[in-house]
Amino acid sequence: AVSQKTSAFTGLDTLGLGGAWALSPATTLDFGLYQSKDSAAHYKVATAAVGVQYKIVKDLTLYGQYASVQNKDSTPAAWNFAGPGSSYLTGSISQGQTASTVNVGLLYSFF
């Protein structure tokens, strides 16, 4: 559970549930479900994400993630995968709209 204060929202609360399951010492599946809303009930966004992590070597992990974000409100809402003010993405989704993203990358651990 997280509570945030931003220039656009006061009392933006996010409640989430997630987990991970190790398929093998090198491969892990993960998931998360999140619900965000503000205290004035003008913002309501649901996010579902699933991913896989593969340990290439001790400190280097390859990951992939798919996430779906649904605006359950009656006004446009910002979403996690595109920041406001981005020159190539608007950073918001229309009321009732669902947006998806696929992320792939490398994680390097120093410890």
C-alpha positions as CSV (number, residue, x, y, z in Angstrom):
1,A,0.0,0.0,0.0
2,V,1.4,3.4,-1.0
3,S,0.0,6.9,-0.5
4,Q,1.4,9.7,-2.7
5,K,1.1,13.4,-3.1
6,T,1.7,15.0,-6.5
7,S,1.0,18.3,-8.1
8,A,-2.1,16.9,-9.7
9,F,-3.4,14.7,-6.9
10,T,-3.4,14.9,-3.1
11,G,-3.9,11.6,-1.4
12,L,-3.3,9.3,-4.3
13,D,-3.5,5.8,-2.8
14,T,-2.3,2.6,-4.4
15,L,-3.1,-0.8,-3.0
16,G,-1.3,-3.8,-4.6
17,L,-0.9,-7.5,-4.4
18,G,1.9,-9.4,-6.0
19,G,4.2,-12.3,-5.8
20,A,6.9,-14.4,-7.4
21,W,7.4,-18.1,-8.0
22,A,10.8,-19.6,-8.6
23,L,10.5,-22.2,-11.4
24,S,14.2,-23.0,-11.1
25,P,17.3,-21.4,-9.5
26,A,17.7,-19.3,-12.7
27,T,14.0,-18.6,-13.6
28,T,11.4,-16.7,-11.7
29,L,7.8,-15.7,-12.6
30,D,6.2,-12.7,-11.0
31,F,2.8,-10.9,-11.0
32,G,1.1,-7.9,-9.6
33,L,-2.4,-6.4,-9.3
34,Y,-2.7,-2.7,-8.4
35,Q,-5.6,-0.3,-7.8
36,S,-4.9,3.5,-7.6
37,K,-7.4,6.2,-6.7
38,D,-7.3,9.7,-5.3
39,S,-9.1,10.9,-2.2
40,A,-11.5,13.0,-4.2
41,A,-12.6,9.9,-6.3
42,H,-11.6,11.6,-9.6
43,Y,-8.9,9.1,-10.4
44,K,-9.3,5.3,-10.6
45,V,-6.8,3.1,-12.4
46,A,-6.3,-0.7,-12.3
47,T,-3.0,-2.3,-13.4
48,A,-2.3,-6.0,-13.9
49,A,1.3,-7.2,-14.7
50,V,3.1,-10.5,-15.3
51,G,6.7,-11.1,-15.8
52,V,9.6,-13.5,-16.0
53,Q,13.2,-13.1,-14.8
54,Y,16.1,-15.2,-16.0
55,K,19.5,-15.1,-14.2
56,I,22.2,-15.1,-16.9
57,V,25.1,-15.0,-14.4
58,K,25.3,-14.3,-10.7
59,D,24.8,-10.5,-10.9
60,L,23.0,-10.1,-14.3
61,T,19.3,-10.9,-14.9
62,L,17.2,-10.7,-18.1
63,Y,13.6,-9.7,-17.5
64,G,10.4,-9.4,-19.5
65,Q,7.1,-8.0,-18.4
66,Y,3.6,-7.4,-19.8
67,A,1.3,-5.0,-18.1
68,S,-2.3,-3.8,-18.8
69,V,-3.6,-0.6,-17.3
70,Q,-7.3,0.2,-17.3
71,N,-8.8,3.7,-16.6
72,K,-12.0,2.9,-14.7
73,D,-12.9,6.6,-14.2
74,S,-14.9,9.0,-16.3
75,T,-12.0,11.4,-17.0
76,P,-8.5,10.9,-18.6
77,A,-5.9,9.5,-16.2
78,A,-2.1,9.4,-16.2
79,W,-0.5,6.0,-16.2
80,N,2.8,4.4,-15.0
81,F,4.5,3.7,-18.3
82,A,4.6,7.1,-19.9
83,G,5.4,10.2,-17.8
84,P,3.4,13.4,-18.2
85,G,5.1,15.8,-20.5
86,S,6.6,13.1,-22.6
87,S,7.3,14.3,-26.2
88,Y,6.2,11.0,-27.9
89,L,3.6,9.6,-25.5
90,T,0.8,11.7,-23.9
91,G,1.1,10.0,-20.5
92,S,-2.6,9.6,-20.2
93,I,-5.4,7.2,-21.2
94,S,-9.0,8.2,-21.9
95,Q,-11.9,7.2,-19.7
96,G,-12.7,3.5,-20.0
97,Q,-9.6,2.9,-22.2
98,T,-7.1,0.1,-21.6
99,A,-3.4,0.4,-22.5
100,S,-0.8,-2.3,-22.6
101,T,3.0,-2.3,-22.5
102,V,5.8,-4.9,-22.9
103,N,9.1,-4.3,-21.2
104,V,12.3,-6.1,-21.7
105,G,15.6,-5.3,-20.0
106,L,18.6,-6.3,-18.0
107,L,19.0,-5.9,-14.2
108,Y,22.5,-5.7,-12.7
109,S,23.0,-6.3,-9.0
110,F,26.1,-5.1,-7.1
111,F,25.6,-7.4,-4.1
